[in-house]
Amino acid sequence: MTTTSPPTERSPDLSGVLARCYGYAQDAASGRMVVGEKVRLACRRFLDELEKQNNPDYPWRFDETLAARPVGFMERFLVPTKGDYDRLELMPWQCFIECNLYGWVNKQTGLRRFREALILVGTGNGKSTLMAGNATFGACKDGERGADIYLLANSKDQAGIVFNECLGQIRASKPLAKRFRALRDGVYYDAMSASIRHRASDSKRLDGLNPHMAIFDEIHEFRDYKLINIIKRKNVKRRQPLILYITTMGYVTDGPLADYYGLFSDVLIPGKIKPEVADRLFSYIAELDATDDVEDTGCWVKANPGLGVVLHMRDLLDSWERAKKVPRERADFICKQLNIMVQADDMAFVSPDVMPRNLAVIPEESLLGRRCFGGFDLSSREDFTAAALEFPLDDGRYYVLLHSWVPRRKVEMDNEKIDYYGMAMRGLLSIVDGEYISQDDVYQWFCAQAEKYEITAIGYDPANAVKLRQMLEMKGFNCQIVRQGPLTLNDPMKDVKELLLGGRIVSNGDPMLRWYTENVRISAQRQHTDKANWMPTKNNRYRKIDGFMAWLDAHCIQMQQNPGGVPAAPPAVYSIRLDSSRARSRRTRGG
C-alpha cells in the first residue's frame, strides 16, 4: 500500500498486476526471495501448472484477464480504512493470491477452479483489508446475480472486523458509495441483488444461508465444524462458490485449523492428494520453517510477507524484546507473528533470566561417595542421547551432572548451531564416530559414575530401552520406569521449575544443561490443560530437550524414593586410588 493519486483518477493496470504475480512466483520459487517452504511450493505449483495448461488433457487454464480483474478493481475503487493511505495497492504476495483464486478456470465451462483457499499469514499483514476487498468484488463484479457474501468468525466481534473494514472502504469510495447501500446490518448492491453480511458461530440466524462467497476470519479460534458445515452444505447450489479461510496460527490444536493446515499443506505436494480434491484447493501458508530459529530475525519475513510495507522490523523487534521476557507473551508472539502452532500456555518452561540463577559451582570431588539418582533419555540413536545424575545437597540444593552423546554426522550437519567441539573438550559431550549412539556408551558412563558415586536408582523411559535396562540391571543397578505422561511428569516438572526459580540447582555453569532446559516448552494440549497438567515438549526439532528429559527422569525417581530431598548421611571421608587409568573411590566411615 502506498500514497499516491486518488482512486477515481486511476484505471486498472492489468499488465502491472500480472507482472507482480509472475514476478513473485518466480522469485519465491527460485530462491531469490526469502519465503517459507510452503510458500515456495505454492509458487512452484503455480509455475508448473502454467506449463501443464498447454496439455490438451489438463482440465484447467489460466485466464490472465480474469486473474487481474479483482486486483484492478480494488486498486481503482477502494481506500484502506487503516493507516495513512489515500489508495489501495496490493503487494506482490497479495496479487499472487488474487490472481490464482480468480484466474484459474475450467477449460470447458469457464467456471472458477478453486472452491476453497487457506491463507495463513502473521498478524498485521493486511488480511482484513484484502478480504474486505474480496467481499466487495464478489458482490458486484464476480458475475453472480443474487450473490450473498458472508463474513464469518467464531464470535460476533471478530465477524464484525472484516465487515466494518468492508463498510468503511465502500463509504470512503465515491463511485462505490453511490452504488451500494451501506447499512449497519449489511451492505447491499441492488443492481445485482447482492449483499454482504456477517455472522458468528453462535448466531441464531444461520439457517437459510446460501453464500456465493464465504470468508472465515481467524479460523484458528474455531473448536468445531458447525458453521463451516452449514456453509458447505448451502453453497453447492452456486455455480462457482468460493470459501476463504484467512487466519494467523492459533492455540486450538484440535480444531478445524489443525485439520485444514494438514490438508492444505498436503495439497502442495504432488501426488499426496487425489487431483480431483487437490485441484480445488488453493494454499498460501506463510510461516517459519521447522529449521528456523525464532531469534533469527532474518527469517521473520517468511511469516510476514508485508514486512517493510505494512509492517516494520523496528516495531516487531520492539514487540519481541518486550514479549520474550514474559512466557505467555513470548508464546503469543511466536504463534501470531511467526505462525508457529502453539497454545496460549505452550510457553517456555523458564524465561531467559532463570537459568543464570543456577550457575553455582561446587568441586565434583566433594560429591565422591554421595548418594544420587540417575536418568537417561535415549531418543533416536541417530540423534542426541543424554544421561544425568541428580545429587541432593546438605543445604537443600541439588547438583545436576549431565552428559550427552551425538553422532559425528549430526555435528557435521550443524543444524543445532551449538559449540559441539567446545562442549566435547570440556567433557560435557561425546562426539561418536558413526551414524548412531550405541547403548553401550550410556552403560559404560553409568558404570564409571558408579565407581565414584552411590547411584540409588536410575529412571528411564521404557521406549527403546530394553537392552540398556537389562545391561544395567545385570550390573546391579536399580532401574525404575518413568512413564512419559502427565500423571507422572506433571508434579516433578513443577518441582524442577520451583527449584530453578529459587536458584537451587547447582549446574557448575554447564551450558548444555542450560541449552536443553531453555528449549523446553510446556505442552498445553487440551487433555493436559483441562487438569492443569504439565508435559514437556519442544517447538523446533533442532531445539533439543533430551538432556532435560534425562534430568527429569532422575528427578522423578528422587522425588519417589527420597521425599524431601534428604542427602546421604552420615558424612563420609573418601580416599581415591587409580586403577587402569580410571579414578575409583573407596568409601570409609569416619570423620
C-alpha positions as a Python dict, from the first residue, in 0.01 Angstrom:
ca = {
    (1, 'M'): (0, 0, 0),
    (2, 'T'): (137, 342, -98),
    (3, 'T'): (22, 702, -101),
    (4, 'T'): (-33, 846, -449),
    (5, 'S'): (-321, 981, -651),
    (6, 'P'): (-689, 943, -556),
    (7, 'P'): (-854, 614, -661),
    (8, 'T'): (-1103, 770, -901),
    (9, 'E'): (-821, 908, -1116),
    (10, 'R'): (-665, 569, -1182),
    (11, 'S'): (-758, 299, -1428),
    (12, 'P'): (-650, -57, -1356),
    (13, 'D'): (-311, -159, -1494),
    (14, 'L'): (-373, -525, -1563),
    (15, 'S'): (-26, -587, -1702),
    (16, 'G'): (125, -447, -1384),
    (17, 'V'): (-88, -680, -1174),
    (18, 'L'): (26, -982, -1372),
    (19, 'A'): (387, -870, -1355),
    (20, 'R'): (365, -861, -975),
    (21, 'C'): (204, -1206, -968),
    (22, 'Y'): (450, -1372, -1205),
    (23, 'G'): (748, -1193, -1055),
    (24, 'Y'): (657, -1300, -703),
    (25, 'A'): (611, -1663, -807),
    (26, 'Q'): (941, -1675, -996),
    (27, 'D'): (1144, -1501, -724),
    (28, 'A'): (997, -1719, -449),
    (29, 'A'): (1033, -2047, -637),
    (30, 'S'): (1390, -1975, -743),
    (31, 'G'): (1515, -1871, -401),
    (32, 'R'): (1576, -1508, -494),
    (33, 'M'): (1321, -1410, -229),
    (34, 'V'): (1314, -1526, 133),
    (35, 'V'): (995, -1727, 178),
    (36, 'G'): (893, -2031, 380),
    (37, 'E'): (895, -2374, 225),
    (38, 'K'): (517, -2393, 185),
    (39, 'V'): (504, -2058, 3),
    (40, 'R'): (787, -2174, -221),
    (41, 'L'): (591, -2490, -300),
    (42, 'A'): (276, -2286, -375),
    (43, 'C'): (470, -2074, -622),
    (44, 'R'): (632, -2379, -776),
    (45, 'R'): (288, -2535, -814),
    (46, 'F'): (159, -2224, -994),
    (47, 'L'): (451, -2214, -1237),
    (48, 'D'): (427, -2587, -1308),
    (49, 'E'): (55, -2560, -1379),
    (50, 'L'): (113, -2275, -1622),
    (51, 'E'): (311, -2530, -1823),
    (52, 'K'): (55, -2806, -1774),
    (53, 'Q'): (-229, -2594, -1919),
    (54, 'N'): (-73, -2644, -2263),
    (55, 'N'): (-157, -3013, -2237),
    (56, 'P'): (-499, -3073, -2401),
    (57, 'D'): (-585, -3327, -2130),
    (58, 'Y'): (-521, -3081, -1847),
    (59, 'P'): (-866, -2951, -1740),
    (60, 'W'): (-765, -2601, -1627),
    (61, 'R'): (-637, -2285, -1792),
    (62, 'F'): (-512, -1956, -1652),
    (63, 'D'): (-714, -1660, -1779),
    (64, 'E'): (-496, -1351, -1729),
    (65, 'T'): (-786, -1109, -1772),
    (66, 'L'): (-992, -1279, -1502),
    (67, 'A'): (-684, -1310, -1282),
    (68, 'A'): (-610, -938, -1285),
    (69, 'R'): (-968, -810, -1253),
    (70, 'P'): (-1008, -827, -873),
    (71, 'V'): (-678, -652, -812),
    (72, 'G'): (-760, -389, -1070),
    (73, 'F'): (-1100, -334, -912),
    (74, 'M'): (-961, -298, -560),
    (75, 'E'): (-682, -64, -663),
    (76, 'R'): (-915, 154, -865),
    (77, 'F'): (-1202, 192, -623),
    (78, 'L'): (-1102, 102, -267),
    (79, 'V'): (-928, 302, 4),
    (80, 'P'): (-795, 130, 321),
    (81, 'T'): (-964, 246, 639),
    (82, 'K'): (-649, 188, 846),
    (83, 'G'): (-323, 372, 810),
    (84, 'D'): (-222, 686, 623),
    (85, 'Y'): (-313, 577, 270),
    (86, 'D'): (-514, 751, 1),
    (87, 'R'): (-546, 445, -220),
    (88, 'L'): (-506, 70, -210),
    (89, 'E'): (-217, -100, -384),
    (90, 'L'): (-179, -472, -335),
    (91, 'M'): (161, -615, -256),
    (92, 'P'): (307, -885, -485),
    (93, 'W'): (215, -1168, -247),
    (94, 'Q'): (-145, -1043, -242),
    (95, 'C'): (-150, -1022, -624),
    (96, 'F'): (-25, -1381, -635),
    (97, 'I'): (-316, -1496, -417),
    (98, 'E'): (-582, -1299, -604),
    (99, 'C'): (-462, -1399, -949),
    (100, 'N'): (-463, -1764, -851),
    (101, 'L'): (-808, -1753, -693),
    (102, 'Y'): (-980, -1585, -987),
    (103, 'G'): (-757, -1669, -1284),
    (104, 'W'): (-777, -2047, -1295),
    (105, 'V'): (-1091, -2170, -1472),
    (106, 'N'): (-1226, -2487, -1626),
    (107, 'K'): (-1134, -2507, -1996),
    (108, 'Q'): (-1480, -2625, -2095),
    (109, 'T'): (-1713, -2424, -1872),
    (110, 'G'): (-1503, -2119, -1792),
    (111, 'L'): (-1610, -2150, -1426),
    (112, 'R'): (-1372, -2087, -1141),
    (113, 'R'): (-1141, -2374, -1047),
    (114, 'F'): (-1067, -2312, -679),
    (115, 'R'): (-1351, -2365, -434),
    (116, 'E'): (-1161, -2329, -106),
    (117, 'A'): (-846, -2143, -1),
    (118, 'L'): (-642, -2130, 318),
    (119, 'I'): (-447, -1806, 358),
    (120, 'L'): (-229, -1804, 667),
    (121, 'V'): (-5, -1503, 740),
    (122, 'G'): (119, -1329, 1053),
    (123, 'T'): (-92, -1068, 1224),
    (124, 'G'): (-76, -714, 1089),
    (125, 'N'): (-6, -810, 728),
    (126, 'G'): (-328, -667, 585),
    (127, 'K'): (-556, -973, 589),
    (128, 'S'): (-871, -783, 680),
    (129, 'T'): (-815, -521, 411),
    (130, 'L'): (-762, -787, 146),
    (131, 'M'): (-1064, -993, 248),
    (132, 'A'): (-1290, -687, 261),
    (133, 'G'): (-1186, -612, -96),
    (134, 'N'): (-1276, -965, -200),
    (135, 'A'): (-1618, -932, -41),
    (136, 'T'): (-1694, -611, -232),
    (137, 'F'): (-1564, -755, -558),
    (138, 'G'): (-1767, -1072, -506),
    (139, 'A'): (-2087, -874, -458),
    (140, 'C'): (-2067, -658, -770),
    (141, 'K'): (-1809, -791, -1019),
    (142, 'D'): (-1795, -1170, -988),
    (143, 'G'): (-2075, -1234, -1236),
    (144, 'E'): (-2316, -1392, -987),
    (145, 'R'): (-2665, -1244, -961),
    (146, 'G'): (-2801, -1256, -609),
    (147, 'A'): (-2455, -1312, -467),
    (148, 'D'): (-2470, -1339, -91),
    (149, 'I'): (-2132, -1272, 68),
    (150, 'Y'): (-2088, -1381, 429),
    (151, 'L'): (-1811, -1268, 660),
    (152, 'L'): (-1784, -1534, 929),
    (153, 'A'): (-1600, -1579, 1256),
    (154, 'N'): (-1615, -1762, 1585),
    (155, 'S'): (-1750, -1457, 1770),
    (156, 'K'): (-1971, -1160, 1683),
    (157, 'D'): (-1694, -908, 1747),
    (158, 'Q'): (-1446, -1093, 1527),
    (159, 'A'): (-1702, -1128, 1248),
    (160, 'G'): (-1753, -753, 1260),
    (161, 'I'): (-1385, -670, 1196),
    (162, 'V'): (-1381, -756, 825),
    (163, 'F'): (-1738, -632, 784),
    (164, 'N'): (-1653, -291, 931),
    (165, 'E'): (-1346, -274, 708),
    (166, 'C'): (-1566, -351, 407),
    (167, 'L'): (-1825, -96, 519),
    (168, 'G'): (-1557, 170, 565),
    (169, 'Q'): (-1395, 101, 228),
    (170, 'I'): (-1725, 138, 43),
    (171, 'R'): (-1827, 456, 225),
    (172, 'A'): (-1484, 608, 153),
    (173, 'S'): (-1511, 534, -219),
    (174, 'K'): (-1719, 792, -408),
    (175, 'P'): (-1801, 559, -701),
    (176, 'L'): (-1898, 267, -477),
    (177, 'A'): (-2080, 474, -216),
    (178, 'K'): (-2325, 578, -488),
    (179, 'R'): (-2399, 219, -593),
    (180, 'F'): (-2404, 34, -260),
    (181, 'R'): (-2641, 74, 30),
    (182, 'A'): (-2406, 55, 324),
    (183, 'L'): (-2606, -12, 637),
    (184, 'R'): (-2502, -128, 983),
    (185, 'D'): (-2658, -473, 943),
    (186, 'G'): (-2536, -532, 588),
    (187, 'V'): (-2409, -386, 262),
    (188, 'Y'): (-2638, -423, -39),
    (189, 'Y'): (-2570, -399, -413),
    (190, 'D'): (-2920, -371, -555),
    (191, 'A'): (-2815, -379, -923),
    (192, 'M'): (-2723, -749, -879),
    (193, 'S'): (-2948, -825, -579),
    (194, 'A'): (-2630, -896, -384),
    (195, 'S'): (-2547, -848, -17),
    (196, 'I'): (-2253, -856, 226),
    (197, 'R'): (-2336, -962, 580),
    (198, 'H'): (-2156, -1102, 882),
    (199, 'R'): (-2238, -1394, 1110),
    (200, 'A'): (-2074, -1572, 1403),
    (201, 'S'): (-2074, -1935, 1518),
    (202, 'D'): (-2311, -1851, 1799),
    (203, 'S'): (-2553, -1657, 1579),
    (204, 'K'): (-2915, -1769, 1586),
    (205, 'R'): (-2963, -1678, 1220),
    (206, 'L'): (-2761, -1946, 1045),
    (207, 'D'): (-3032, -2139, 865),
    (208, 'G'): (-3120, -2025, 515),
    (209, 'L'): (-2769, -1909, 426),
    (210, 'N'): (-2691, -1955, 58),
    (211, 'P'): (-2347, -1798, 12),
    (212, 'H'): (-2176, -1728, -315),
    (213, 'M'): (-1865, -1636, -120),
    (214, 'A'): (-1784, -1713, 245),
    (215, 'I'): (-1488, -1559, 423),
    (216, 'F'): (-1392, -1719, 753),
    (217, 'D'): (-1181, -1483, 960),
    (218, 'E'): (-935, -1624, 1218),
    (219, 'I'): (-1041, -1984, 1177),
    (220, 'H'): (-784, -2078, 1442),
    (221, 'E'): (-1046, -1988, 1705),
    (222, 'F'): (-1298, -2246, 1583),
    (223, 'R'): (-1331, -2557, 1800),
    (224, 'D'): (-1587, -2737, 1582),
    (225, 'Y'): (-1722, -2752, 1227),
    (226, 'K'): (-2075, -2630, 1298),
    (227, 'L'): (-2061, -2307, 1098),
    (228, 'I'): (-1824, -2446, 835),
    (229, 'N'): (-2054, -2739, 765),
    (230, 'I'): (-2359, -2512, 734),
    (231, 'I'): (-2182, -2303, 473),
    (232, 'K'): (-2055, -2603, 279),
    (233, 'R'): (-2398, -2763, 265),
    (234, 'K'): (-2553, -2446, 127),
    (235, 'N'): (-2302, -2321, -129),
    (236, 'V'): (-2328, -2629, -352),
    (237, 'K'): (-2622, -2456, -517),
    (238, 'R'): (-2393, -2185, -657),
    (239, 'R'): (-2219, -2203, -995),
    (240, 'Q'): (-1871, -2111, -871),
    (241, 'P'): (-1873, -2069, -494),
    (242, 'L'): (-1561, -1966, -306),
    (243, 'I'): (-1474, -2023, 61),
    (244, 'L'): (-1176, -1835, 202),
    (245, 'Y'): (-1017, -1927, 534),
    (246, 'I'): (-800, -1634, 641),
    (247, 'T'): (-611, -1662, 966),
    (248, 'T'): (-299, -1648, 1173),
    (249, 'M'): (-179, -1956, 1357),
    (250, 'G'): (-365, -2026, 1679),
    (251, 'Y'): (-394, -2209, 2007),
    (252, 'V'): (-668, -2464, 1931),
    (253, 'T'): (-460, -2761, 1823),
    (254, 'D'): (-752, -2998, 1776),
    (255, 'G'): (-993, -2771, 1585),
    (256, 'P'): (-1060, -2715, 1213),
    (257, 'L'): (-740, -2516, 1155),
    (258, 'A'): (-525, -2808, 1266),
    (259, 'D'): (-707, -3034, 1019),
    (260, 'Y'): (-702, -2780, 737),
    (261, 'Y'): (-338, -2696, 798),
    (262, 'G'): (-252, -3059, 727),
    (263, 'L'): (-488, -3082, 429),
    (264, 'F'): (-376, -2761, 260),
    (265, 'S'): (-11, -2846, 326),
    (266, 'D'): (-56, -3181, 152),
    (267, 'V'): (-208, -3001, -147),
    (268, 'L'): (136, -2856, -216),
    (269, 'I'): (299, -3198, -252),
    (270, 'P'): (229, -3351, -596),
    (271, 'G'): (50, -3683, -567),
    (272, 'K'): (-16, -3656, -194),
    (273, 'I'): (-389, -3596, -250),
    (274, 'K'): (-609, -3711, -537),
    (275, 'P'): (-619, -3449, -816),
    (276, 'E'): (-998, -3416, -804),
    (277, 'V'): (-955, -3287, -445),
    (278, 'A'): (-624, -3102, -468),
    (279, 'D'): (-719, -2916, -784),
    (280, 'R'): (-999, -2738, -599),
    (281, 'L'): (-787, -2618, -304),
    (282, 'F'): (-555, -2318, -300),
    (283, 'S'): (-293, -2289, -29),
    (284, 'Y'): (-84, -1994, 88),
    (285, 'I'): (81, -2077, 422),
    (286, 'A'): (337, -1816, 531),
    (287, 'E'): (528, -1945, 833),
    (288, 'L'): (874, -2006, 972),
    (289, 'D'): (1021, -2339, 870),
    (290, 'A'): (1092, -2614, 1121),
    (291, 'T'): (1466, -2547, 1100),
    (292, 'D'): (1435, -2173, 1168),
    (293, 'D'): (1530, -2016, 1499),
    (294, 'V'): (1272, -1770, 1628),
    (295, 'E'): (1560, -1547, 1741),
    (296, 'D'): (1680, -1516, 1380),
    (297, 'T'): (1504, -1200, 1267),
    (298, 'G'): (1615, -1260, 909),
    (299, 'C'): (1357, -1536, 874),
    (300, 'W'): (1064, -1340, 1018),
    (301, 'V'): (964, -1224, 670),
    (302, 'K'): (863, -1583, 593),
    (303, 'A'): (556, -1541, 814),
    (304, 'N'): (517, -1170, 743),
    (305, 'P'): (515, -1107, 367),
    (306, 'G'): (403, -749, 433),
    (307, 'L'): (723, -672, 623),
    (308, 'G'): (864, -339, 507),
    (309, 'V'): (530, -218, 371),
    (310, 'V'): (251, -254, 626),
    (311, 'L'): (478, -398, 897),
    (312, 'H'): (812, -256, 1006),
    (313, 'M'): (1100, -452, 1153),
    (314, 'R'): (1168, -193, 1419),
    (315, 'D'): (816, -235, 1555),
    (316, 'L'): (843, -614, 1550),
    (317, 'L'): (1179, -603, 1729),
    (318, 'D'): (1039, -376, 1998),
    (319, 'S'): (743, -611, 2045),
    (320, 'W'): (974, -913, 2062),
    (321, 'E'): (1208, -759, 2318),
    (322, 'R'): (909, -686, 2536),
    (323, 'A'): (731, -1018, 2479),
    (324, 'K'): (1019, -1261, 2517),
    (325, 'K'): (1065, -1175, 2885),
    (326, 'V'): (710, -1290, 2968),
    (327, 'P'): (641, -1657, 2878),
    (328, 'R'): (278, -1611, 2775),
    (329, 'E'): (356, -1303, 2566),
    (330, 'R'): (653, -1479, 2411),
    (331, 'A'): (431, -1773, 2313),
    (332, 'D'): (172, -1535, 2170),
    (333, 'F'): (431, -1352, 1956),
    (334, 'I'): (568, -1680, 1822),
    (335, 'C'): (219, -1805, 1746),
    (336, 'K'): (59, -1494, 1600),
    (337, 'Q'): (354, -1321, 1438),
    (338, 'L'): (568, -1616, 1328),
    (339, 'N'): (287, -1868, 1269),
    (340, 'I'): (428, -2146, 1481),
    (341, 'M'): (143, -2357, 1615),
    (342, 'V'): (136, -2337, 1993),
    (343, 'Q'): (-130, -2294, 2254),
    (344, 'A'): (-161, -2000, 2487),
    (345, 'D'): (10, -2199, 2759),
    (346, 'D'): (254, -2372, 2525),
    (347, 'M'): (516, -2142, 2667),
    (348, 'A'): (878, -2153, 2758),
    (349, 'F'): (930, -2369, 3065),
    (350, 'V'): (1152, -2100, 3212),
    (351, 'S'): (1220, -1744, 3097),
    (352, 'P'): (1571, -1648, 2984),
    (353, 'D'): (1657, -1485, 3316),
    (354, 'V'): (1608, -1806, 3521),
    (355, 'M'): (1898, -2030, 3424),
    (356, 'P'): (2164, -1768, 3515),
    (357, 'R'): (2040, -1800, 3874),
    (358, 'N'): (2162, -2161, 3876),
    (359, 'L'): (2528, -2130, 3773),
    (360, 'A'): (2677, -2207, 4115),
    (361, 'V'): (2991, -2423, 4117),
    (362, 'I'): (3099, -2691, 4363),
    (363, 'P'): (3402, -2924, 4324),
    (364, 'E'): (3293, -3262, 4192),
    (365, 'E'): (3544, -3418, 4430),
    (366, 'S'): (3323, -3309, 4719),
    (367, 'L'): (3049, -3538, 4587),
    (368, 'L'): (3252, -3858, 4591),
    (369, 'G'): (3057, -4138, 4754),
    (370, 'R'): (2744, -3927, 4784),
    (371, 'R'): (2404, -4072, 4706),
    (372, 'C'): (2243, -3966, 4376),
    (373, 'F'): (1965, -4062, 4134),
    (374, 'G'): (2010, -4124, 3764),
    (375, 'G'): (1810, -4089, 3447),
    (376, 'F'): (1866, -4130, 3075),
    (377, 'D'): (1690, -4037, 2752),
    (378, 'L'): (1787, -4243, 2450),
    (379, 'S'): (1573, -4060, 2197),
    (380, 'S'): (1669, -4173, 1848),
    (381, 'R'): (2003, -4347, 1823),
    (382, 'E'): (2083, -4124, 1526),
    (383, 'D'): (2017, -3815, 1734),
    (384, 'F'): (2102, -3678, 2078),
    (385, 'T'): (2122, -3915, 2374),
    (386, 'A'): (2170, -3795, 2731),
    (387, 'A'): (2220, -3925, 3084),
    (388, 'A'): (2203, -3737, 3414),
    (389, 'L'): (2267, -3772, 3786),
    (390, 'E'): (2092, -3559, 4048),
    (391, 'F'): (2252, -3516, 4393),
    (392, 'P'): (2056, -3385, 4693),
    (393, 'L'): (2291, -3149, 4880),
    (394, 'D'): (2308, -3070, 5252),
    (395, 'D'): (2183, -2713, 5206),
    (396, 'G'): (1864, -2806, 5017),
    (397, 'R'): (2011, -2751, 4672),
    (398, 'Y'): (2057, -3016, 4402),
    (399, 'Y'): (2361, -3074, 4188),
    (400, 'V'): (2296, -3198, 3833),
    (401, 'L'): (2564, -3386, 3642),
    (402, 'L'): (2483, -3426, 3275),
    (403, 'H'): (2645, -3595, 2978),
    (404, 'S'): (2536, -3610, 2614),
    (405, 'W'): (2627, -3813, 2310),
    (406, 'V'): (2582, -3711, 1948),
    (407, 'P'): (2687, -3879, 1620),
    (408, 'R'): (2958, -3705, 1422),
    (409, 'R'): (2722, -3683, 1127),
    (410, 'K'): (2490, -3461, 1335),
    (411, 'V'): (2785, -3243, 1428),
    (412, 'E'): (2883, -3202, 1064),
    (413, 'M'): (2525, -3107, 970),
    (414, 'D'): (2533, -2839, 1245),
    (415, 'N'): (2157, -2786, 1249),
    (416, 'E'): (2153, -2707, 1622),
    (417, 'K'): (2416, -2430, 1591),
    (418, 'I'): (2589, -2510, 1919),
    (419, 'D'): (2958, -2538, 2006),
    (420, 'Y'): (2991, -2915, 1976),
    (421, 'Y'): (3369, -2927, 1989),
    (422, 'G'): (3392, -2682, 2274),
    (423, 'M'): (3147, -2893, 2474),
    (424, 'A'): (3341, -3208, 2390),
    (425, 'M'): (3669, -3052, 2508),
    (426, 'R'): (3504, -2971, 2841),
    (427, 'G'): (3390, -3332, 2881),
    (428, 'L'): (3019, -3244, 2859),
    (429, 'L'): (2957, -3410, 2525),
    (430, 'S'): (3087, -3718, 2345),
    (431, 'I'): (3105, -3700, 1966),
    (432, 'V'): (3064, -4056, 1847),
    (433, 'D'): (3211, -4175, 1518),
    (434, 'G'): (2943, -4339, 1314),
    (435, 'E'): (2579, -4262, 1247),
    (436, 'Y'): (2420, -4373, 1575),
    (437, 'I'): (2472, -4387, 1950),
    (438, 'S'): (2538, -4729, 2098),
    (439, 'Q'): (2353, -4806, 2421),
    (440, 'D'): (2680, -4948, 2547),
    (441, 'D'): (2818, -4592, 2561),
    (442, 'V'): (2549, -4495, 2809),
    (443, 'Y'): (2601, -4818, 3003),
    (444, 'Q'): (2976, -4752, 3035),
    (445, 'W'): (2908, -4396, 3155),
    (446, 'F'): (2684, -4516, 3439),
    (447, 'C'): (2940, -4781, 3532),
    (448, 'A'): (3210, -4515, 3551),
    (449, 'Q'): (2994, -4287, 3765),
    (450, 'A'): (2906, -4575, 3998),
    (451, 'E'): (3274, -4606, 4088),
    (452, 'K'): (3258, -4251, 4225),
    (453, 'Y'): (2902, -4207, 4349),
    (454, 'E'): (2628, -4413, 4510),
    (455, 'I'): (2361, -4435, 4239),
    (456, 'T'): (2046, -4529, 4429),
    (457, 'A'): (1821, -4579, 4126),
    (458, 'I'): (1802, -4491, 3758),
    (459, 'G'): (1481, -4365, 3599),
    (460, 'Y'): (1411, -4432, 3233),
    (461, 'D'): (1152, -4410, 2958),
    (462, 'P'): (1076, -4773, 2866),
    (463, 'A'): (1053, -4692, 2495),
    (464, 'N'): (1359, -4834, 2314),
    (465, 'A'): (1536, -4902, 2643),
    (466, 'V'): (1500, -5280, 2689),
    (467, 'K'): (1862, -5366, 2608),
    (468, 'L'): (2016, -5090, 2818),
    (469, 'R'): (1790, -5165, 3114),
    (470, 'Q'): (1890, -5532, 3101),
    (471, 'M'): (2259, -5442, 3087),
    (472, 'L'): (2230, -5206, 3383),
    (473, 'E'): (2026, -5447, 3595),
    (474, 'M'): (2275, -5727, 3531),
    (475, 'K'): (2542, -5494, 3667),
    (476, 'G'): (2334, -5444, 3981),
    (477, 'F'): (2169, -5108, 3910),
    (478, 'N'): (1816, -5045, 4031),
    (479, 'C'): (1625, -4931, 3720),
    (480, 'Q'): (1281, -4775, 3760),
    (481, 'I'): (1030, -4697, 3482),
    (482, 'V'): (926, -4332, 3446),
    (483, 'R'): (609, -4321, 3238),
    (484, 'Q'): (618, -4032, 2992),
    (485, 'G'): (276, -3892, 3069),
    (486, 'P'): (123, -3607, 3269),
    (487, 'L'): (30, -3824, 3566),
    (488, 'T'): (399, -3897, 3619),
    (489, 'L'): (575, -3585, 3490),
    (490, 'N'): (340, -3305, 3599),
    (491, 'D'): (448, -3276, 3963),
    (492, 'P'): (824, -3329, 3901),
    (493, 'M'): (820, -3063, 3627),
    (494, 'K'): (660, -2811, 3860),
    (495, 'D'): (907, -2904, 4133),
    (496, 'V'): (1203, -2858, 3897),
    (497, 'K'): (1074, -2517, 3794),
    (498, 'E'): (1036, -2413, 4157),
    (499, 'L'): (1396, -2519, 4222),
    (500, 'L'): (1519, -2326, 3920),
    (501, 'L'): (1325, -2013, 4012),
    (502, 'G'): (1481, -2029, 4359),
    (503, 'G'): (1834, -2073, 4222),
    (504, 'R'): (1860, -2411, 4397),
    (505, 'I'): (2011, -2607, 4107),
    (506, 'V'): (2391, -2631, 4103),
    (507, 'S'): (2498, -2679, 3742),
    (508, 'N'): (2867, -2582, 3758),
    (509, 'G'): (2784, -2349, 3470),
    (510, 'D'): (2704, -2640, 3237),
    (511, 'P'): (2598, -2475, 2905),
    (512, 'M'): (2444, -2800, 2777),
    (513, 'L'): (2206, -2817, 3075),
    (514, 'R'): (2113, -2454, 3018),
    (515, 'W'): (2056, -2509, 2644),
    (516, 'Y'): (1838, -2816, 2697),
    (517, 'T'): (1631, -2652, 2971),
    (518, 'E'): (1572, -2326, 2783),
    (519, 'N'): (1448, -2529, 2485),
    (520, 'V'): (1169, -2687, 2692),
    (521, 'R'): (813, -2576, 2631),
    (522, 'I'): (509, -2665, 2838),
    (523, 'S'): (265, -2856, 2624),
    (524, 'A'): (-88, -2728, 2658),
    (525, 'Q'): (-286, -2986, 2468),
    (526, 'R'): (-641, -2979, 2592),
    (527, 'Q'): (-618, -3315, 2766),
    (528, 'H'): (-334, -3169, 2974),
    (529, 'T'): (-460, -2816, 3040),
    (530, 'D'): (-804, -2929, 3148),
    (531, 'K'): (-637, -3074, 3457),
    (532, 'A'): (-355, -2817, 3476),
    (533, 'N'): (-106, -3092, 3392),
    (534, 'W'): (236, -3009, 3253),
    (535, 'M'): (411, -3207, 2983),
    (536, 'P'): (747, -3110, 2830),
    (537, 'T'): (772, -3055, 2458),
    (538, 'K'): (970, -2851, 2206),
    (539, 'N'): (863, -2620, 1926),
    (540, 'N'): (1156, -2684, 1695),
    (541, 'R'): (1311, -3019, 1609),
    (542, 'Y'): (1656, -2865, 1640),
    (543, 'R'): (1588, -2730, 1988),
    (544, 'K'): (1673, -3048, 2175),
    (545, 'I'): (1546, -3132, 2522),
    (546, 'D'): (1700, -3480, 2566),
    (547, 'G'): (1928, -3368, 2849),
    (548, 'F'): (1637, -3211, 3034),
    (549, 'M'): (1435, -3531, 2995),
    (550, 'A'): (1721, -3737, 3137),
    (551, 'W'): (1738, -3500, 3435),
    (552, 'L'): (1358, -3504, 3476),
    (553, 'D'): (1359, -3885, 3486),
    (554, 'A'): (1622, -3869, 3759),
    (555, 'H'): (1422, -3609, 3949),
    (556, 'C'): (1106, -3824, 3927),
    (557, 'I'): (1286, -4114, 4094),
    (558, 'Q'): (1444, -3884, 4351),
    (559, 'M'): (1102, -3748, 4449),
    (560, 'Q'): (958, -4100, 4478),
    (561, 'Q'): (1241, -4258, 4675),
    (562, 'N'): (1384, -3962, 4861),
    (563, 'P'): (1096, -3745, 4992),
    (564, 'G'): (1221, -3405, 5098),
    (565, 'G'): (1548, -3441, 4911),
    (566, 'V'): (1742, -3580, 5208),
    (567, 'P'): (2115, -3606, 5131),
    (568, 'A'): (2329, -3906, 5216),
    (569, 'A'): (2422, -3932, 5583),
    (570, 'P'): (2630, -3961, 5792),
    (571, 'P'): (2911, -3752, 5640),
    (572, 'A'): (3195, -3958, 5499),
    (573, 'V'): (3563, -3921, 5411),
    (574, 'Y'): (3685, -4066, 5082),
    (575, 'S'): (4025, -4177, 4959),
    (576, 'I'): (4097, -4205, 4588),
    (577, 'R'): (4322, -4453, 4409),
    (578, 'L'): (4394, -4500, 4040),
    (579, 'D'): (4324, -4833, 3873),
    (580, 'S'): (4387, -4888, 3499),
    (581, 'S'): (4387, -4510, 3433),
    (582, 'R'): (4036, -4481, 3580),
    (583, 'A'): (3959, -4290, 3900),
    (584, 'R'): (3798, -4514, 4164),
    (585, 'S'): (3665, -4421, 4505),
    (586, 'R'): (3671, -4621, 4824),
    (587, 'R'): (3426, -4512, 5086),
    (588, 'T'): (3541, -4515, 5450),
    (589, 'R'): (3334, -4419, 5750),
    (590, 'G'): (3460, -4165, 5994),
    (591, 'G'): (3550, -3801, 6010),
}
